[in-house]
Amino acid sequence: MARRRKGNRVHGWLVVDKPVGIGSTNVVSKARWALRAQKAGHAGTLDPLASGALAVAFGEATKTVPYVMDGAKRYEFTVGWGRATATDDTEGETVEHSDLRPDHEEILAALPAFRGDIEQVPPVYSAIKLGGIRAYKMARAGKMPELAPRPLRVETLELRDHDEHSATFAFTCGKGGYVRSIARDLGEALGCYGHVTALRRLSTGPFDVGEAVSWDIFDAVRAGETSVDLLPVATALSHLPRIDVHESEMARLGNGNPVEARGASLQYGDTCWAALDGQPVAIGTYRAGMMQPSRVLVFGD
């Protein structure tokens, strides 16, 4: 007999405004502790240096995490000029130094090369795996990994403010983007080096920092002094087509069998989700009038 998980069957999303100095896994652990939830995860790591929107998934919402991570992310970040670091942020040792500083016109002239479809080399201190080993673990062991460029879609990169020593930017990108790489490469393009000194994520997929709760609320939630309202599981799927299914089709979905795709205009191969009375019950792929489930969501006991 399967061992029953400890905690409550909590399903949904909570956006947390992660403070600087705390890791993403720490936020998830505390949120799970506060809600006494059986299961929790997050949709996209924020480094301890960064603050802002961290989307935490509970229960069946964890099955929808990949669809949030595929969405666009918005950031505001500051680049410090004159120094390249091993980690491409303030936490790493200086590896290059320059007395040059870019002016307003030079910064604006450099930005178009970083917009649209670009190739980006991730930071060596990243969670990317090479031969099953995380790149940052290799770097810490003194074996600097050689990471290949990866395609990235940059929707916006705009200069917000600058002075002699730094500049602040607004940045919107697709899946797999690294702000630290933008800072590093922009500094190299300007001939002065650069590293991230401040970073705040404003949104991730459909989740915005404006709807986030504070990290400080969790002790009060655990003590029963206040509560938080979770966003529906379906929030993560809002950008995907929805089909509606009947109760009689639930057994077929549960056994991994296709069901008729109703209520949406779909093309072969489209990802879509099935709803029963508005509640997501499966995610799958459209093929010839049917949806083939790849993930089934179960909300009952």
C-alpha positions as CSV (number, residue, x, y, z in Angstrom):
1,M,0.0,0.0,0.0
2,A,1.3,3.5,-0.9
3,R,2.4,5.6,2.0
4,R,0.1,8.6,2.5
5,R,1.8,11.9,2.4
6,K,1.7,14.1,5.5
7,G,-0.1,17.4,5.3
8,N,-3.1,18.8,3.5
9,R,-4.2,18.3,0.0
10,V,-3.7,21.9,-1.2
11,H,-4.0,22.7,-4.9
12,G,-3.2,26.1,-6.5
13,W,-0.7,28.8,-7.0
14,L,0.8,31.5,-4.7
15,V,3.0,34.3,-6.0
16,V,5.6,35.2,-3.4
17,D,7.7,38.4,-3.4
18,K,11.0,36.7,-2.7
19,P,13.4,39.0,-0.8
20,V,17.1,39.3,-1.5
21,G,19.3,36.9,0.4
22,I,16.9,33.9,0.5
23,G,17.0,31.0,-1.9
24,S,14.0,29.9,-4.0
25,T,13.9,26.4,-2.3
26,N,13.7,28.1,1.1
27,V,10.7,30.1,0.0
28,V,8.9,26.9,-1.3
29,S,9.8,25.1,2.0
30,K,8.4,27.8,4.1
31,A,5.3,28.3,2.0
32,R,4.6,24.5,2.2
33,W,5.2,24.6,6.0
34,A,2.8,27.6,6.4
35,L,0.0,25.9,4.5
36,R,0.8,22.4,5.9
37,A,0.7,21.3,2.2
38,Q,1.6,17.8,1.1
39,K,3.4,19.0,-2.1
40,A,4.9,22.2,-3.4
41,G,7.4,23.4,-6.0
42,H,8.2,26.6,-7.9
43,A,8.2,27.7,-11.6
44,G,11.7,29.1,-12.2
45,T,14.6,29.7,-9.8
46,L,15.5,33.2,-8.6
47,D,19.1,33.5,-7.3
48,P,19.5,34.7,-3.7
49,L,20.8,38.0,-5.1
50,A,17.4,38.5,-6.9
51,S,14.0,39.6,-5.6
52,G,10.5,39.5,-7.0
53,A,7.9,37.2,-8.3
54,L,8.4,33.5,-7.4
55,A,5.4,31.4,-8.4
56,V,4.9,28.6,-6.0
57,A,2.8,25.6,-7.0
58,F,0.9,23.4,-4.6
59,G,-0.5,19.9,-5.1
60,E,-1.7,19.2,-8.7
61,A,-0.5,22.7,-9.7
62,T,3.0,21.2,-9.7
63,K,2.0,19.3,-12.9
64,T,1.5,22.7,-14.7
65,V,4.9,24.1,-13.8
66,P,6.5,23.5,-17.2
67,Y,3.8,25.6,-18.9
68,V,4.7,28.6,-16.7
69,M,8.4,28.2,-17.3
70,D,7.7,28.3,-21.0
71,G,6.2,31.7,-20.6
72,A,7.8,35.2,-20.8
73,K,9.6,36.7,-17.8
74,R,9.9,40.4,-17.1
75,Y,12.8,41.8,-15.1
76,E,14.3,45.1,-13.9
77,F,18.1,44.8,-13.4
78,T,21.1,47.0,-12.8
79,V,24.5,46.5,-14.4
80,G,27.6,47.7,-12.6
81,W,30.3,48.8,-15.2
82,G,34.0,48.3,-15.0
83,R,34.2,44.8,-13.5
84,A,33.6,41.3,-14.8
85,T,33.2,38.6,-12.2
86,A,33.4,34.9,-12.1
87,T,29.6,34.6,-11.4
88,D,28.5,37.6,-13.5
89,D,27.1,39.2,-10.4
90,T,28.3,40.8,-7.2
91,E,28.9,37.5,-5.4
92,G,31.9,36.4,-7.6
93,E,35.5,37.4,-7.6
94,T,36.7,40.0,-10.1
95,V,38.2,38.5,-13.2
96,E,38.5,41.6,-15.4
97,H,38.7,45.3,-14.7
98,S,38.3,48.5,-16.8
99,D,38.4,52.2,-16.2
100,L,36.2,52.8,-19.2
101,R,32.5,53.9,-18.7
102,P,29.9,54.0,-21.4
103,D,27.8,57.2,-22.0
104,H,24.1,57.4,-22.8
105,E,24.4,57.2,-26.6
106,E,26.9,54.2,-26.4
107,I,24.5,52.2,-24.3
108,L,21.5,52.9,-26.6
109,A,23.6,51.9,-29.6
110,A,24.5,48.6,-28.1
111,L,21.0,47.4,-27.2
112,P,19.6,46.4,-30.6
113,A,22.1,43.5,-30.8
114,F,20.5,42.0,-27.7
115,R,16.9,42.2,-28.9
116,G,14.9,39.7,-31.0
117,D,16.2,36.1,-31.5
118,I,19.7,36.0,-30.2
119,E,22.2,33.4,-29.1
120,Q,23.2,33.5,-25.4
121,V,25.9,31.6,-23.5
122,P,24.7,30.8,-20.0
123,P,26.8,31.8,-17.0
124,V,29.3,29.1,-15.9
125,Y,27.8,29.3,-12.4
126,S,24.4,28.0,-13.5
127,A,22.3,24.8,-13.0
128,I,22.8,23.6,-16.5
129,K,24.0,20.0,-16.6
130,L,27.0,18.7,-18.5
131,G,27.4,15.0,-18.4
132,G,25.0,14.8,-15.6
133,I,26.9,17.4,-13.5
134,R,25.7,20.9,-12.7
135,A,27.8,23.6,-14.3
136,Y,28.2,25.5,-11.0
137,K,29.5,22.4,-9.3
138,M,32.1,22.0,-12.0
139,A,33.1,25.6,-11.7
140,R,33.4,25.4,-7.9
141,A,35.7,22.4,-8.3
142,G,37.9,24.5,-10.6
143,K,36.9,22.7,-13.8
144,M,35.4,25.6,-15.8
145,P,32.6,24.2,-18.0
146,E,32.4,25.2,-21.7
147,L,28.7,26.0,-22.3
148,A,27.4,26.2,-25.8
149,P,25.3,29.2,-27.0
150,R,21.5,28.8,-26.7
151,P,18.7,30.5,-28.6
152,L,16.8,33.1,-26.7
153,R,13.9,35.4,-27.6
154,V,14.3,38.9,-26.2
155,E,11.1,40.9,-26.5
156,T,12.3,44.1,-24.8
157,L,15.6,45.5,-23.5
158,E,15.2,49.1,-22.6
159,L,17.5,51.6,-20.7
160,R,15.6,53.0,-17.7
161,D,18.3,55.0,-15.9
162,H,22.1,55.3,-15.7
163,D,24.9,57.2,-14.1
164,E,28.7,57.0,-14.5
165,H,29.0,53.7,-12.7
166,S,25.9,51.7,-13.6
167,A,22.7,51.4,-15.7
168,T,19.2,50.0,-15.0
169,F,17.3,48.1,-17.7
170,A,13.8,46.7,-18.3
171,F,14.0,43.2,-19.8
172,T,11.5,40.7,-21.2
173,C,12.6,37.4,-22.5
174,G,11.4,33.9,-23.2
175,K,12.3,30.6,-21.6
176,G,15.9,30.0,-20.7
177,G,17.1,33.6,-20.5
178,Y,19.9,34.6,-18.1
179,V,20.0,38.3,-16.9
180,R,23.6,37.7,-15.8
181,S,24.6,36.8,-19.3
182,I,23.0,39.9,-20.7
183,A,25.0,42.0,-18.2
184,R,28.2,40.2,-19.0
185,D,27.8,40.4,-22.8
186,L,26.6,44.0,-22.8
187,G,29.6,45.0,-20.8
188,E,31.9,43.2,-23.2
189,A,30.2,44.9,-26.2
190,L,30.7,48.3,-24.6
191,G,34.3,47.5,-23.9
192,C,34.0,48.2,-20.2
193,Y,32.9,44.9,-18.6
194,G,29.7,44.5,-16.5
195,H,28.0,42.4,-13.9
196,V,24.6,42.4,-12.2
197,T,24.3,44.4,-9.0
198,A,20.5,44.2,-8.6
199,L,17.8,42.1,-10.1
200,R,14.0,42.0,-9.6
201,R,11.6,39.7,-11.5
202,L,8.4,41.5,-12.2
203,S,6.4,38.6,-13.7
204,T,6.8,35.0,-14.7
205,G,4.2,33.7,-17.2
206,P,0.8,34.8,-16.0
207,F,2.0,35.6,-12.5
208,D,2.8,39.2,-11.5
209,V,4.7,40.6,-8.5
210,G,1.7,43.0,-8.0
211,E,-0.4,40.0,-6.7
212,A,2.4,38.6,-4.6
213,V,2.4,38.0,-0.9
214,S,5.3,38.9,1.4
215,W,7.8,36.3,2.7
216,D,7.0,37.7,6.2
217,I,3.4,36.5,6.1
218,F,4.1,32.8,6.5
219,D,4.6,32.7,10.2
220,A,1.2,34.3,10.7
221,V,-0.4,31.9,8.3
222,R,1.1,28.9,10.1
223,A,-0.2,30.3,13.4
224,G,-3.7,30.7,12.0
225,E,-3.6,34.5,12.4
226,T,-4.2,35.2,8.7
227,S,-4.7,33.3,5.5
228,V,-3.8,33.5,1.8
229,D,-6.0,32.9,-1.2
230,L,-4.4,30.6,-3.8
231,L,-4.8,31.3,-7.5
232,P,-6.6,28.5,-9.4
233,V,-4.5,25.7,-10.9
234,A,-5.9,26.7,-14.3
235,T,-4.1,30.1,-14.1
236,A,-0.9,28.4,-15.4
237,L,-2.8,27.2,-18.4
238,S,-4.6,30.4,-19.4
239,H,-2.5,30.8,-22.5
240,L,-3.5,27.3,-23.8
241,P,-6.7,26.2,-25.6
242,R,-9.3,24.6,-23.4
243,I,-11.6,21.7,-24.2
244,D,-14.6,20.7,-22.1
245,V,-15.1,17.1,-21.1
246,H,-18.0,15.1,-19.5
247,E,-17.9,13.2,-16.3
248,S,-18.3,10.0,-18.3
249,E,-15.0,10.7,-20.0
250,M,-12.9,10.9,-16.8
251,A,-12.2,7.2,-16.7
252,R,-10.8,7.3,-20.2
253,L,-8.5,10.3,-19.3
254,G,-7.4,8.5,-16.1
255,N,-6.3,5.5,-18.2
256,G,-4.4,7.7,-20.6
257,N,-6.9,7.3,-23.4
258,P,-7.9,10.1,-25.8
259,V,-11.2,12.0,-25.6
260,E,-13.0,14.1,-28.1
261,A,-11.7,17.7,-28.3
262,R,-14.7,20.1,-27.9
263,G,-14.9,23.8,-27.4
264,A,-11.7,25.1,-29.0
265,S,-10.2,25.7,-32.4
266,L,-7.1,23.5,-32.6
267,Q,-4.4,22.4,-35.0
268,Y,-2.7,19.0,-35.1
269,G,0.0,18.9,-32.4
270,D,-1.4,21.8,-30.3
271,T,-1.0,21.5,-26.5
272,C,-4.4,22.0,-24.8
273,W,-6.1,21.2,-21.5
274,A,-9.3,19.5,-20.6
275,A,-11.7,21.0,-18.1
276,L,-14.6,19.4,-16.2
277,D,-17.0,22.1,-14.8
278,G,-14.1,24.6,-15.3
279,Q,-11.6,22.6,-13.3
280,P,-8.5,21.4,-15.2
281,V,-8.4,17.6,-15.3
282,A,-5.8,16.8,-18.0
283,I,-3.2,18.3,-20.3
284,G,-2.4,16.8,-23.6
285,T,-2.0,17.1,-27.4
286,Y,-4.6,17.5,-30.1
287,R,-4.6,14.9,-32.8
288,A,-7.4,14.5,-35.4
289,G,-10.3,15.6,-33.3
290,M,-9.1,14.0,-30.1
291,M,-6.9,15.1,-27.2
292,Q,-4.3,12.6,-26.1
293,P,-3.6,13.2,-22.4
294,S,0.0,13.5,-21.2
295,R,-0.7,14.7,-17.6
296,V,-3.8,13.9,-15.6
297,L,-4.8,16.0,-12.6
298,V,-6.5,14.4,-9.7
299,F,-8.1,16.6,-7.0
300,G,-10.0,14.0,-5.0
301,D,-8.9,12.2,-1.9
